[in-house]
Amino acid sequence: MKNMEVRDINQMVDFLVPFTNTMVNKLSSTKITKFNFKREIKELKIDNFTDNDGILESYSTVFGLKIYVLYEGTRNFIFKLEDISQYIGFTIMITNKGMIVHDDAADNANPLSKDLKKAFLENYKSPYLMTKTFLNFMASD
């Protein structure tokens, strides 16, 4: 793998690990109202919420990723993150039951998505670090 590809994967992992952890913490919180959940998720640049009888749903694009959130409450949510730029095929699906990570979730999956999946899974463990890449993302408009 070329040095540029390694750096790009490292940058994606530096974003994905804290972003995914932050989302899981918010989705799993038992001490958050739907109003506060919606407000806090907007801090992660996830917006475009619709509210259908108390079920919140959002489609957003963040950091070259297509983000889908369906939230009815702590015990009933779906969070899907799908790369739509450099690592096509890389997808994370999280529900209240667990997490699945794919590297071939597209017909035209990029071979680098396997490397991203491997790096993400190696780094997605406690403690979750707040990286400079993620903090810069949070500070941006």
Order of alpha helices (4+ residues) and beta strands (2+ residues): alpha-alpha-beta-beta-beta-beta-beta-beta-alpha-alpha
